[in-house]
Structures are given as C-alpha cells and as structure tokens.
Amino acid sequence: SKGVEKAQFRTQIETLSTDKDYPITLFIEDENKVSKPLNIKGAKFDPKSEDGIWINSRYAEANKIKIGDEVTLRYNGFKIREKVKGLMMMPEFEYYKANKDSDPDFKDIGYAYIGKKAFLRTILPYGMDQNFLTEEQVETFLPNSQILIKSNESRRNIEKSVIDAIGRD
C-alpha cells in the first residue's frame, strides 16, 4: 500500500524459564523484514529455522547461558526446549524491565526469538505435521500477533493504509 515500505507479522507470547521462573517474552517469526535482532554472538537469527532459539545477550550473560546450552521455557502447559543458537539484542527492549524493578535488570527478565516452525514443532502433539495445519489451526497456538511496519509516512497515513489493506472501517 502507498507509504508502507515493508510489513511483517510477529507473534509475542509470555513464557517462564523452567529453572528460575523468570519471565521471558518469546517472539515467534517466520520472516524478518522490519524489526531485525542485532547479532551479538553465534548464529544470526533465522526465522525459517526449524530448531534453536536466540536469547537476549544481556539476559544470557546475567544467567551464564552460552551458545549450545539447552533452555526450557513454559507456556500454557507446554515446554519449549531448544538449544541456544545465538545471542542477540533488540534496541526496542534495552529498557525492558520486570514490574517489580525500577531499572532494567536482565538477570530476572529476558526476551528471545524463535522461528515459527521450531515453535510449532515443540508444541504440536508428537507426529502431527505442521505442514497440514490450516491458518486457523495455527492461530490457536499463536495468539497475540503483531504487524510491524516500516514507513516514512505519518502515523495517520500509515493507519489509513493499513485499514485500506485489511478492508476495515
């Protein structure tokens, strides 16, 4: 649409680390066009990857998590168990903090990225092939979708473009 240079979907879920019950915001993506994590160490985030997780470098450092370590997160009764492929950061979360903290303290709160295929592989019943799921079925596992937009238009023009693109008033 006019004024929108790039757009992508991203899903955000709130998980807990299984070792210390720390909150970890997990971002699930199958493309990476707008808001790209900055690679600090290890593999660059690959949204098409079928395995692995990328952890915020400050959280990893504070909790002595290294490339190749296995981390386990809890989400709605599921366990998401993946090996750390890379450490990264996102400028939009550098001042991210727990509700109890007055300043950011990455020892007890973090964020991570995982590819959509890797996420679905970990939570789908054993043997269920994600390639045969309808979009509606996938959405039951992926609530809280976001649309990220890159544009140099005003916010009002972007909102109008998005409304025109999805056909709502």
Disulfide bonds with the S-S distance in Angstrom:
none
